[in-house]
Amino acid sequence: MSLDLEKEEKPIKTKFYYGWVILFMSALAFFFSGPGQTYSISIFIDHYIKEFGWSRSLVSSLYSGGTLISGLILTFMGQKIDKYGHRKMIVIISLSLGAAALWMSFVFNPVMLLIGFFLMRFFGQGSMGLWPQTLVPHWFKSKRGLAMSILGIGGVVGAAVIPPLNNYFSRLYNV
């Protein structure tokens, strides 16, 4: 037993509380949940309707279905975060969100759009939102309220910045 304790790494000593770095990275993750948020996806709804000739009801139903499925299985992601840890899961979640965004660029039928909406909502809005909201409370006990409110700023800034960027790039590339 004593050998195992000696092999454990000692915490790194810093002149500041490392939780503030964790908080900044978590707020950044919350910011980057933006592509999976409704305010971001909704910008492209008219493009799907126009490009494919689908009805607004069809696209909205697919979005609702993808969101519902995502929400129902989000506990699966919570279990994976608990099992594998925040450090590994943020890499997996981030890469998966990128793959989901790439998937959305290849959509050409309603089933693909449903899958795309599910992936964007699950990895964007769901997982990228769940990850920081489960990490920050581990690092802050006495200043948890302050930390969670600062974390929320990441989401607010994302809501302010990402939709105009989406509009800019969709106009730039004539989407």
Backbone as JSON, one array per atom type, in Angstrom:
{
  "sequence": "MSLDLEKEEKPIKTKFYYGWVILFMSALAFFFSGPGQTYSISIFIDHYIKEFGWSRSLVSSLYSGGTLISGLILTFMGQKIDKYGHRKMIVIISLSLGAAALWMSFVFNPVMLLIGFFLMRFFGQGSMGLWPQTLVPHWFKSKRGLAMSILGIGGVVGAAVIPPLNNYFSRLYNV",
  "N": [[0.8, -1.19, 0.0], [1.9, 1.29, 0.76], [3.7, 1.8, -1.27], [2.04, 2.44, -3.42], [0.99, 4.88, -2.59], [3.27, 6.45, -2.61], [3.76, 6.65, -5.31], [1.85, 8.3, -6.3], [1.21, 11.43, -7.8], [2.21, 14.6, -6.61], [0.21, 17.49, -5.97], [0.43, 20.29, -8.18], [1.96, 23.23, -7.21], [0.89, 26.52, -7.31], [0.94, 30.12, -7.68], [-1.53, 31.15, -7.79], [-5.02, 30.3, -7.66], [-5.8, 27.4, -9.32], [-8.28, 26.75, -10.16], [-9.42, 28.98, -11.37], [-8.36, 28.97, -13.93], [-9.51, 26.63, -14.87], [-12.15, 27.49, -14.76], [-12.13, 29.52, -16.72], [-11.56, 27.96, -19.03], [-13.8, 26.34, -19.01], [-15.84, 28.23, -19.39], [-15.16, 28.93, -21.95], [-15.69, 26.52, -23.27], [-18.44, 26.5, -22.88], [-19.09, 28.72, -24.41], [-18.41, 27.67, -26.93], [-20.41, 25.84, -27.23], [-22.26, 26.96, -28.73], [-22.69, 26.41, -31.62], [-24.45, 24.25, -31.5], [-26.69, 25.24, -30.33], [-30.07, 26.51, -30.29], [-30.29, 29.18, -31.19], [-28.26, 29.32, -33.01], [-28.56, 27.21, -34.89], [-31.06, 27.84, -35.94], [-30.64, 29.87, -37.75], [-30.06, 28.63, -40.12], [-32.33, 27.34, -40.97], [-34.14, 28.46, -42.9], [-32.49, 28.23, -45.11], [-32.35, 25.44, -45.5], [-35.01, 24.93, -46.16], [-35.33, 26.43, -48.52], [-33.22, 25.44, -50.19], [-33.71, 22.65, -50.42], [-36.4, 22.46, -50.84], [-38.13, 21.67, -48.87], [-40.81, 21.54, -46.46], [-41.52, 23.98, -43.91], [-42.65, 22.84, -41.7], [-41.74, 20.18, -41.83], [-38.92, 20.47, -41.51], [-38.85, 21.72, -39.01], [-40.04, 19.74, -37.46], [-38.14, 17.69, -37.7], [-36.02, 18.95, -36.41], [-37.11, 19.22, -33.84], [-37.42, 16.5, -33.21], [-34.73, 15.58, -33.27], [-33.72, 17.12, -31.17], [-35.26, 16.17, -29.01], [-34.53, 13.43, -28.88], [-31.82, 13.76, -28.34], [-31.91, 15.04, -25.82], [-33.1, 13.0, -24.32], [-31.13, 11.04, -24.16], [-28.98, 12.23, -22.97], [-28.14, 11.68, -20.42], [-26.51, 9.51, -20.76], [-24.14, 10.67, -21.7], [-23.43, 12.08, -19.43], [-22.83, 9.94, -17.72], [-20.57, 8.96, -19.03], [-18.8, 11.09, -18.74], [-18.48, 11.01, -15.98], [-17.29, 8.49, -15.77], [-14.93, 8.48, -17.44], [-13.75, 10.92, -17.03], [-13.32, 14.52, -17.04], [-11.24, 15.64, -18.56], [-10.55, 13.81, -20.65], [-13.04, 13.56, -21.85], [-13.72, 16.11, -22.84], [-12.17, 16.36, -25.07], [-13.17, 14.32, -26.7], [-15.85, 15.14, -26.93], [-15.56, 17.67, -28.16], [-14.29, 17.03, -30.62], [-16.29, 15.42, -31.66], [-18.39, 17.25, -31.91], [-17.31, 18.87, -33.89], [-17.21, 16.96, -35.97], [-19.93, 16.55, -36.25], [-20.75, 19.05, -37.2], [-19.44, 19.02, -39.64], [-20.8, 16.86, -40.79], [-23.3, 18.08, -41.14], [-22.79, 19.64, -43.33], [-23.0, 17.95, -45.44], [-25.58, 17.14, -45.72], [-28.43, 15.91, -47.42], [-30.91, 14.77, -47.44], [-34.0, 14.2, -45.59], [-33.61, 12.31, -43.46], [-30.86, 12.39, -43.01], [-30.71, 15.02, -42.14], [-32.17, 14.9, -39.75], [-30.48, 13.21, -38.25], [-28.25, 14.86, -38.22], [-29.25, 17.13, -36.83], [-29.74, 15.87, -34.38], [-27.07, 15.13, -33.66], [-25.79, 17.66, -33.55], [-27.26, 18.9, -31.51], [-26.89, 17.08, -29.41], [-24.05, 16.91, -29.01], [-23.33, 19.61, -29.13], [-25.23, 21.68, -27.85], [-26.07, 20.01, -25.72], [-23.87, 18.2, -24.61], [-21.57, 19.89, -24.64], [-22.53, 21.83, -23.02], [-23.15, 20.45, -20.68], [-20.67, 19.46, -19.8], [-18.98, 21.71, -18.78], [-20.68, 22.54, -16.73], [-20.67, 20.49, -14.94], [-18.05, 20.35, -14.22], [-17.05, 22.8, -13.11], [-18.33, 23.13, -10.5], [-16.86, 21.24, -9.03], [-14.46, 22.45, -8.59], [-14.93, 24.78, -7.23], [-16.0, 25.7, -4.12], [-16.58, 27.52, -1.9], [-16.94, 29.82, -3.43], [-18.79, 29.18, -5.35], [-21.23, 30.14, -6.47], [-20.44, 32.59, -7.62], [-18.55, 31.59, -9.46], [-20.19, 29.98, -11.12], [-21.82, 31.92, -12.22], [-19.97, 33.43, -13.67], [-19.23, 31.44, -15.45], [-21.61, 31.27, -16.89], [-21.42, 33.57, -18.41], [-19.84, 32.85, -20.55], [-21.65, 31.41, -22.16], [-23.48, 33.44, -22.75], [-21.92, 35.29, -24.16], [-21.33, 33.66, -26.33], [-23.9, 33.43, -27.44], [-24.19, 36.0, -28.32], [-22.14, 36.36, -30.17], [-21.83, 34.15, -31.97], [-24.22, 33.75, -33.7], [-24.16, 36.16, -35.42], [-21.69, 35.64, -36.66], [-22.3, 33.24, -37.99], [-24.23, 34.23, -39.8], [-22.62, 36.02, -41.26], [-20.68, 34.28, -42.44], [-22.37, 32.59, -43.9], [-23.41, 34.35, -45.79], [-21.04, 35.17, -46.99], [-20.2, 32.85, -48.27], [-22.35, 32.34, -49.85], [-24.48, 30.69, -48.94]],
  "CA": [[0.0, 0.0, 0.0], [2.72, 2.5, 0.86], [4.3, 2.06, -2.58], [1.04, 3.12, -4.24], [0.88, 6.27, -2.15], [4.47, 7.16, -3.03], [3.72, 6.84, -6.76], [0.9, 9.36, -6.63], [1.83, 12.72, -8.03], [1.84, 15.69, -5.72], [-0.42, 18.59, -6.72], [1.31, 21.38, -8.59], [1.77, 24.46, -6.43], [0.91, 27.75, -8.11], [0.71, 31.33, -6.9], [-2.94, 31.48, -7.91], [-5.87, 29.13, -7.61], [-5.92, 26.84, -10.66], [-9.7, 26.71, -10.51], [-9.75, 30.09, -12.27], [-8.02, 28.49, -15.28], [-10.58, 25.69, -15.18], [-13.35, 28.29, -15.01], [-11.98, 30.15, -18.04], [-11.69, 26.93, -20.06], [-15.2, 25.91, -18.98], [-16.62, 29.28, -20.04], [-14.84, 28.8, -23.37], [-16.47, 25.38, -23.74], [-19.83, 26.95, -22.92], [-19.14, 29.57, -25.59], [-18.38, 26.83, -28.12], [-21.64, 25.05, -27.37], [-23.1, 27.77, -29.59], [-23.17, 25.81, -32.87], [-25.54, 23.31, -31.24], [-27.8, 25.94, -29.7], [-31.16, 26.9, -31.18], [-30.01, 30.47, -31.81], [-27.32, 29.13, -34.11], [-29.15, 26.32, -35.9], [-32.23, 28.48, -36.55], [-30.2, 30.72, -38.86], [-29.96, 27.83, -41.33], [-33.61, 26.7, -41.28], [-34.63, 28.95, -44.2], [-31.62, 27.69, -46.16], [-32.79, 24.07, -45.77], [-36.31, 25.01, -46.83], [-35.12, 26.93, -49.87], [-32.31, 24.57, -50.95], [-34.26, 21.32, -50.67], [-37.82, 22.52, -51.12], [-38.87, 21.03, -47.79], [-41.71, 22.44, -45.74], [-41.05, 24.44, -42.6], [-43.13, 21.85, -40.72], [-40.84, 19.03, -41.87], [-37.63, 20.85, -40.93], [-39.08, 21.96, -37.59], [-40.28, 18.43, -36.83], [-36.85, 17.01, -37.62], [-35.27, 19.62, -35.36], [-37.71, 18.82, -32.56], [-37.08, 15.09, -32.99], [-33.32, 15.5, -32.93], [-33.56, 17.71, -29.84], [-35.87, 15.27, -28.05], [-33.67, 12.25, -28.75], [-30.61, 14.22, -27.67], [-32.22, 15.26, -24.41], [-33.41, 11.74, -23.65], [-29.94, 10.21, -23.92], [-27.89, 13.05, -22.43], [-27.62, 11.02, -19.22], [-25.42, 8.66, -21.25], [-22.93, 11.5, -21.72], [-23.09, 12.33, -18.03], [-22.17, 8.73, -17.22], [-19.23, 8.87, -19.64], [-17.97, 12.11, -18.08], [-18.15, 10.46, -14.66], [-16.43, 7.31, -15.9], [-13.64, 8.74, -18.08], [-13.21, 12.19, -16.56], [-13.55, 15.73, -17.84], [-10.14, 15.9, -19.48], [-10.7, 12.97, -21.85], [-14.33, 13.74, -22.51], [-13.82, 17.35, -23.6], [-11.56, 16.08, -26.38], [-14.13, 13.52, -27.46], [-17.03, 15.98, -27.21], [-15.17, 18.72, -29.12], [-14.1, 16.4, -31.93], [-17.61, 14.95, -32.11], [-19.14, 18.43, -32.37], [-16.73, 19.22, -35.19], [-17.68, 15.97, -36.94], [-21.37, 16.82, -36.47], [-20.83, 20.23, -38.08], [-19.04, 18.53, -40.96], [-21.93, 16.06, -41.26], [-24.35, 18.98, -41.58], [-22.44, 20.2, -44.64], [-23.27, 16.94, -46.46], [-26.99, 16.76, -45.65], [-29.2, 16.05, -48.66], [-32.25, 14.21, -47.29], [-34.53, 14.44, -44.24], [-33.02, 11.42, -42.45], [-29.55, 12.95, -42.69], [-30.93, 16.24, -41.37], [-32.55, 14.47, -38.41], [-29.26, 12.75, -37.6], [-27.42, 16.04, -38.02], [-29.82, 17.9, -35.73], [-29.46, 15.12, -33.16], [-25.64, 15.24, -33.33], [-25.49, 19.04, -33.16], [-27.88, 19.17, -30.21], [-26.29, 16.21, -28.39], [-22.67, 17.29, -28.71], [-23.22, 21.05, -28.96], [-26.02, 22.21, -26.75], [-26.12, 19.08, -24.59], [-22.61, 17.77, -24.01], [-20.69, 21.04, -24.4], [-23.11, 22.55, -21.9], [-23.07, 19.59, -19.51], [-19.27, 19.32, -19.38], [-18.53, 22.74, -17.83], [-21.58, 22.66, -15.58], [-20.3, 19.46, -13.98], [-16.66, 20.53, -13.83], [-16.83, 23.99, -12.27], [-18.65, 22.92, -9.07], [-15.81, 20.46, -8.37], [-13.32, 23.31, -8.29], [-15.33, 25.92, -6.4], [-16.91, 25.39, -3.02], [-17.05, 28.74, -1.24], [-17.29, 30.84, -4.43], [-19.48, 28.44, -6.41], [-22.2, 31.03, -7.12], [-19.67, 33.5, -8.48], [-17.97, 30.81, -10.55], [-21.24, 29.57, -12.05], [-22.28, 33.11, -12.96], [-18.92, 33.72, -14.65], [-19.39, 30.4, -16.47], [-22.74, 31.66, -17.74], [-21.0, 34.62, -19.34], [-19.37, 32.18, -21.77], [-22.81, 31.13, -22.99], [-24.07, 34.7, -23.21], [-21.05, 35.82, -25.21], [-21.56, 32.8, -27.49], [-25.19, 33.81, -28.03], [-24.03, 37.31, -28.96], [-21.11, 36.35, -31.21], [-21.93, 33.07, -32.96], [-25.19, 34.0, -34.77], [-23.65, 37.07, -36.46], [-20.65, 34.93, -37.43], [-23.0, 32.33, -38.91], [-24.79, 35.05, -40.88], [-21.51, 36.53, -42.06], [-20.09, 33.21, -43.27], [-23.35, 32.09, -44.87], [-23.46, 35.33, -46.87], [-19.74, 35.15, -47.65], [-20.13, 31.66, -49.13], [-23.62, 32.24, -50.58], [-25.22, 29.5, -48.5]],
  "C": [[0.85, 1.26, 0.0], [3.39, 2.83, -0.46], [3.33, 2.8, -3.49], [0.92, 4.59, -3.87], [2.09, 7.09, -2.58], [4.46, 7.46, -4.52], [2.77, 7.95, -7.18], [1.63, 10.68, -6.79], [1.32, 13.75, -7.04], [1.18, 16.79, -6.55], [0.61, 19.68, -7.05], [0.97, 22.62, -7.77], [1.88, 25.66, -7.36], [0.63, 28.93, -7.2], [-0.75, 31.77, -6.95], [-3.73, 30.18, -7.86], [-6.16, 28.64, -9.03], [-7.38, 26.72, -11.11], [-10.12, 27.83, -11.44], [-9.41, 29.74, -13.72], [-9.1, 27.52, -15.76], [-11.86, 26.44, -15.52], [-13.29, 28.96, -16.38], [-12.18, 29.13, -19.16], [-13.13, 26.42, -20.14], [-16.1, 26.94, -19.65], [-16.38, 29.25, -21.55], [-15.61, 27.63, -23.98], [-17.94, 25.75, -23.86], [-20.05, 27.86, -24.13], [-19.24, 28.71, -26.85], [-19.51, 25.81, -28.2], [-22.58, 25.72, -28.36], [-23.56, 27.12, -30.89], [-24.31, 24.81, -32.68], [-26.75, 23.95, -30.6], [-28.84, 26.36, -30.74], [-30.87, 28.21, -31.89], [-29.04, 30.36, -32.98], [-27.94, 28.32, -35.24], [-30.29, 27.01, -36.63], [-31.86, 29.38, -37.73], [-30.23, 29.95, -40.18], [-31.28, 27.2, -41.76], [-34.14, 27.16, -42.64], [-33.77, 28.44, -45.36], [-32.01, 26.26, -46.51], [-34.09, 24.07, -46.56], [-36.13, 25.41, -48.29], [-34.31, 25.95, -50.73], [-32.97, 23.25, -51.34], [-35.75, 21.31, -50.99], [-38.66, 21.81, -50.08], [-39.77, 22.04, -47.11], [-41.09, 22.84, -44.4], [-41.48, 23.44, -41.52], [-42.2, 20.64, -40.67], [-39.52, 19.36, -41.16], [-37.79, 21.07, -39.43], [-39.33, 20.66, -36.84], [-38.98, 17.64, -36.69], [-35.99, 17.62, -36.51], [-35.8, 19.22, -33.98], [-37.37, 17.38, -32.22], [-35.63, 14.91, -32.57], [-33.04, 16.03, -31.53], [-34.1, 16.77, -28.76], [-35.0, 14.04, -27.81], [-32.39, 12.62, -27.99], [-30.83, 14.39, -26.17], [-32.46, 13.96, -23.65], [-32.17, 10.91, -23.34], [-28.76, 11.0, -23.37], [-27.33, 12.45, -21.14], [-26.48, 10.07, -19.57], [-24.1, 9.44, -21.24], [-22.49, 11.83, -20.29], [-22.37, 11.14, -17.41], [-20.75, 8.61, -17.77], [-18.29, 9.91, -19.04], [-17.54, 11.61, -16.71], [-17.14, 9.32, -14.77], [-15.02, 7.67, -16.4], [-12.99, 10.07, -17.66], [-13.4, 13.32, -17.56], [-12.47, 15.93, -18.9], [-10.28, 15.09, -20.78], [-11.97, 13.31, -22.61], [-14.43, 15.06, -23.27], [-13.19, 17.18, -24.97], [-12.55, 15.34, -27.25], [-15.34, 14.37, -27.86], [-16.7, 17.02, -28.28], [-15.0, 18.14, -30.52], [-15.43, 15.92, -32.51], [-18.47, 16.11, -32.59], [-18.61, 18.89, -33.72], [-17.18, 18.26, -36.29], [-19.16, 16.17, -37.26], [-21.55, 18.01, -37.4], [-20.44, 19.84, -39.5], [-20.16, 17.71, -41.58], [-23.02, 16.97, -41.84], [-24.05, 19.58, -42.96], [-22.73, 19.22, -45.77], [-24.73, 16.5, -46.51], [-27.67, 16.94, -47.0], [-30.57, 15.39, -48.57], [-32.71, 14.37, -45.84], [-33.92, 13.56, -43.15], [-31.64, 11.95, -42.03], [-29.69, 14.23, -41.85], [-31.33, 15.91, -39.94], [-31.32, 14.02, -37.62], [-28.36, 13.94, -37.29], [-27.93, 16.91, -36.87], [-29.54, 17.2, -34.4], [-28.0, 15.31, -32.73], [-25.28, 16.65, -32.86], [-26.05, 19.36, -31.77], [-27.21, 18.35, -29.1], [-24.89, 16.66, -28.01], [-22.51, 18.79, -28.48], [-23.94, 21.53, -27.73], [-25.98, 21.3, -25.53], [-24.79, 18.85, -23.91], [-21.67, 18.93, -23.71], [-21.26, 21.94, -23.3], [-23.0, 21.77, -20.6], [-21.65, 19.55, -18.94], [-18.84, 20.43, -18.42], [-19.41, 22.85, -16.59], [-21.35, 21.57, -14.55], [-18.88, 19.63, -13.48], [-16.47, 21.67, -12.82], [-17.21, 23.77, -10.81], [-17.62, 22.07, -8.32], [-14.67, 21.35, -7.9], [-13.66, 24.45, -7.34], [-16.35, 25.47, -5.36], [-17.46, 26.68, -2.43], [-17.48, 29.83, -2.23], [-18.03, 30.21, -5.62], [-20.48, 29.33, -7.16], [-21.53, 32.0, -8.08], [-19.12, 32.76, -9.69], [-19.03, 30.42, -11.58], [-21.78, 30.76, -12.84], [-21.25, 33.54, -13.99], [-18.98, 32.7, -15.79], [-20.5, 30.77, -17.43], [-22.4, 32.74, -18.74], [-20.49, 34.02, -20.64], [-20.52, 31.87, -22.72], [-23.44, 32.38, -23.56], [-23.24, 35.31, -24.33], [-21.21, 34.98, -26.48], [-22.85, 33.16, -28.21], [-25.1, 35.14, -28.76], [-23.11, 37.26, -30.17], [-21.39, 35.34, -32.32], [-23.0, 33.31, -34.02], [-24.73, 35.02, -35.81], [-22.53, 36.44, -37.3], [-21.27, 33.97, -38.43], [-23.59, 33.1, -40.09], [-23.7, 35.54, -41.82], [-20.96, 35.45, -43.0], [-21.09, 32.63, -44.26], [-23.51, 33.05, -46.04], [-22.17, 35.32, -47.68], [-19.66, 33.99, -48.65], [-21.42, 31.38, -49.85], [-24.38, 30.96, -50.22], [-26.68, 29.81, -48.45]]
}
